[in-house]
Amino acid sequence: MSMVNASEIGLRPLRAAFLSEASHQNGLEFRWRGAIEESSTVFILEWMEQRLSQLDTGALNKKRILRVAIELLQNLHHHAKAPKKDVSFEIVSNDDSHWWIRTENAVSTEQEKYLQETLLELNAIDADQLRTVQRNKIAHQERSQHGGGGVGLNEMIRKSLGQMFVEFVNSNSNRKNVIFITKLALK
C-alpha cells in the first residue's frame, strides 16, 4: 500500500474500480443500511456463505473473504458513531471473479486520528512481517481504547492481500465518515 494523502490510505485505483463495478446494472450483490447488531451480522454472514457457495468459491478464498467481512462488521458494530442508520455494508462484484466489500460509518476525530496512525504504521511494515506483528500484539495483549491495537486492521490488510483502500470524507460540517474498500478474489 502507499499513502496518497492525509485523508486517503491505500490503493486509490480500488476506489475507482469499486465505483465502476457498482455502476453496472448487476454489479451490486448486497447492501445493508442501518445498525449492525448480532442478528444483522449473522444474517449478512449467512448470506455471504450461501452466495460464495453458489459462486463455487474455493475454501481458502471463502475463508479469507469471510475473515475480512467479520473484521469489517465488528468495526461497524463496535466503533460506528451515531447516527447508526447511516452505517452501510456493500458487496459489489465483477463477473464472479472478485468481490469488493465497502463499508462506511461515522467516526470521531479521535478515531480518525487513531485509524490514520495505525494504517500508516501497518503500511510501513513489510507484508511478510504483518503476521509477526499481529501475533506479538496478541501475545502481549496490546490493546487500545479503540479495540485490539490494530489487530483487526492488520487482519484485513493480510487477508485482502494488501487490496484495501481507506478514505475519510466529510459527511456534514460536524462529522466525518470512514470508508473501507477491500478487493477480494473469488477464485
C-alpha positions as CSV (number, residue, x, y, z in Angstrom):
1,M,0.0,0.0,0.0
2,S,1.0,3.6,-0.4
3,M,-0.2,6.8,1.1
4,V,-1.9,9.1,-1.3
5,N,-2.8,12.0,1.0
6,A,-3.8,12.6,4.6
7,S,-7.4,11.6,4.0
8,E,-6.7,8.5,1.9
9,I,-4.7,5.5,2.7
10,G,-4.2,2.6,0.4
11,L,-4.6,1.8,-3.3
12,R,-6.6,4.6,-4.9
13,P,-7.4,2.5,-8.0
14,L,-9.5,0.3,-5.8
15,R,-12.0,3.1,-5.2
16,A,-12.2,3.8,-9.0
17,A,-12.7,0.1,-9.7
18,F,-15.3,-0.3,-7.0
19,L,-17.3,2.7,-8.3
20,S,-17.0,1.4,-11.9
21,E,-18.3,-2.0,-10.9
22,A,-21.0,-0.6,-8.6
23,S,-22.4,1.5,-11.5
24,H,-23.0,-1.7,-13.7
25,Q,-26.6,-2.9,-13.6
26,N,-25.7,-6.3,-11.9
27,G,-22.6,-5.1,-10.0
28,L,-24.3,-4.7,-6.6
29,E,-24.6,-8.1,-4.9
30,F,-25.6,-7.0,-1.4
31,R,-26.4,-3.8,0.5
32,W,-27.1,-3.3,4.2
33,R,-28.0,0.1,5.6
34,G,-28.5,0.6,9.3
35,A,-27.2,-0.5,12.7
36,I,-25.0,-3.6,12.8
37,E,-26.1,-5.8,15.6
38,E,-25.6,-9.5,16.3
39,S,-28.7,-10.6,14.4
40,S,-27.7,-8.5,11.3
41,T,-24.2,-9.8,11.4
42,V,-25.5,-13.4,11.5
43,F,-27.8,-12.6,8.5
44,I,-25.0,-11.0,6.5
45,L,-22.5,-13.7,7.1
46,E,-25.0,-16.5,6.3
47,W,-26.0,-14.7,3.1
48,M,-22.3,-14.4,2.2
49,E,-21.6,-18.1,2.9
50,Q,-24.5,-19.2,0.7
51,R,-23.6,-16.8,-2.1
52,L,-19.9,-17.8,-2.0
53,S,-21.0,-21.5,-2.3
54,Q,-23.2,-20.6,-5.3
55,L,-20.2,-18.9,-6.9
56,D,-18.1,-22.1,-6.2
57,T,-15.5,-20.1,-4.3
58,G,-12.6,-22.2,-3.1
59,A,-12.2,-22.9,0.6
60,L,-9.2,-20.6,1.1
61,N,-10.7,-17.6,-0.7
62,K,-14.0,-18.2,1.1
63,K,-12.3,-18.2,4.4
64,R,-10.3,-15.1,3.5
65,I,-13.4,-13.2,2.4
66,L,-15.4,-14.1,5.5
67,R,-12.5,-13.1,7.8
68,V,-12.3,-9.7,6.2
69,A,-16.1,-9.3,6.4
70,I,-16.1,-10.3,10.1
71,E,-13.5,-7.6,10.8
72,L,-15.4,-5.0,8.9
73,L,-18.7,-6.0,10.6
74,Q,-17.0,-5.9,14.0
75,N,-15.7,-2.4,13.3
76,L,-19.2,-1.3,12.3
77,H,-20.8,-2.9,15.4
78,H,-18.2,-1.7,18.0
79,H,-16.9,1.6,16.6
80,A,-19.6,3.3,14.4
81,K,-20.7,6.6,15.8
82,A,-24.3,7.8,15.7
83,P,-26.4,8.0,13.6
84,K,-26.2,4.2,13.2
85,K,-28.9,4.3,10.5
86,D,-26.2,5.8,8.2
87,V,-23.9,2.7,8.5
88,S,-23.5,0.8,5.3
89,F,-22.1,-2.6,4.2
90,E,-22.0,-3.3,0.5
91,I,-20.7,-6.1,-1.8
92,V,-20.1,-5.4,-5.5
93,S,-18.8,-8.0,-7.9
94,N,-17.4,-8.2,-11.4
95,D,-18.3,-11.3,-13.4
96,D,-17.8,-13.6,-10.5
97,S,-14.0,-13.1,-10.3
98,H,-13.8,-10.5,-7.4
99,W,-15.8,-9.0,-4.7
100,W,-15.4,-5.5,-3.4
101,I,-16.6,-5.0,0.1
102,R,-17.3,-1.4,1.1
103,T,-18.3,-0.1,4.5
104,E,-19.0,3.4,5.7
105,N,-19.6,4.8,9.1
106,A,-19.3,7.9,11.1
107,V,-16.1,8.3,13.2
108,S,-15.0,10.7,15.9
109,T,-11.9,12.9,15.5
110,E,-10.0,10.6,17.8
111,Q,-11.0,7.5,15.9
112,E,-9.9,9.1,12.6
113,K,-6.5,10.0,14.0
114,Y,-6.1,6.6,15.5
115,L,-7.0,4.9,12.2
116,Q,-4.7,7.1,10.2
117,E,-1.8,6.5,12.5
118,T,-2.3,2.7,12.7
119,L,-2.8,2.3,9.0
120,L,0.3,4.4,8.3
121,E,2.2,2.2,10.8
122,L,1.0,-1.0,9.2
123,N,1.6,0.4,5.7
124,A,5.3,0.8,6.6
125,I,5.7,-2.8,7.6
126,D,6.8,-5.4,5.0
127,A,3.9,-7.6,4.1
128,D,5.7,-10.7,5.2
129,Q,6.1,-9.2,8.7
130,L,2.5,-8.3,9.3
131,R,1.6,-11.7,10.7
132,T,4.5,-11.5,13.2
133,V,3.4,-8.0,14.3
134,Q,-0.1,-9.2,14.8
135,R,1.0,-12.3,16.8
136,N,3.2,-10.1,19.0
137,K,0.3,-7.7,19.8
138,I,-1.9,-10.6,20.7
139,A,0.7,-12.3,22.8
140,H,1.5,-9.1,24.7
141,Q,-2.3,-8.2,24.9
142,E,-1.6,-4.8,23.4
143,R,-5.0,-3.1,23.2
144,S,-6.1,0.5,22.8
145,Q,-9.2,2.4,23.7
146,H,-10.3,1.7,20.1
147,G,-10.0,-2.1,20.3
148,G,-7.3,-4.5,19.6
149,G,-4.4,-2.2,18.9
150,G,-4.7,-2.5,15.2
151,V,-5.0,-6.3,15.1
152,G,-8.3,-6.1,13.1
153,L,-6.8,-3.7,10.6
154,N,-3.7,-5.9,10.3
155,E,-6.0,-8.9,9.6
156,M,-7.9,-7.0,6.9
157,I,-4.7,-6.0,5.1
158,R,-3.3,-9.5,5.3
159,K,-6.4,-11.3,4.2
160,S,-7.1,-8.9,1.4
161,L,-3.5,-9.3,0.2
162,G,-3.0,-5.6,0.6
163,Q,-6.0,-4.7,-1.6
164,M,-7.5,-2.2,0.8
165,F,-8.4,1.5,0.5
166,V,-9.4,3.8,3.4
167,E,-10.8,7.2,3.0
168,F,-12.1,9.9,5.4
169,V,-14.9,12.1,4.0
170,N,-16.9,14.9,5.4
171,S,-20.4,13.8,5.8
172,N,-21.5,17.2,7.1
173,S,-19.8,20.1,8.8
174,N,-19.7,18.3,12.2
175,R,-18.9,14.8,11.2
176,K,-16.6,12.6,9.2
177,N,-17.1,9.1,7.8
178,V,-14.6,6.4,7.2
179,I,-14.9,4.3,4.1
180,F,-13.2,1.0,3.8
181,I,-13.0,-0.8,0.4
182,T,-11.3,-4.2,0.0
183,K,-11.0,-6.2,-3.2
184,L,-11.1,-10.0,-2.7
185,A,-10.6,-12.7,-5.3
186,L,-13.4,-15.3,-5.5
187,K,-11.3,-17.9,-7.3
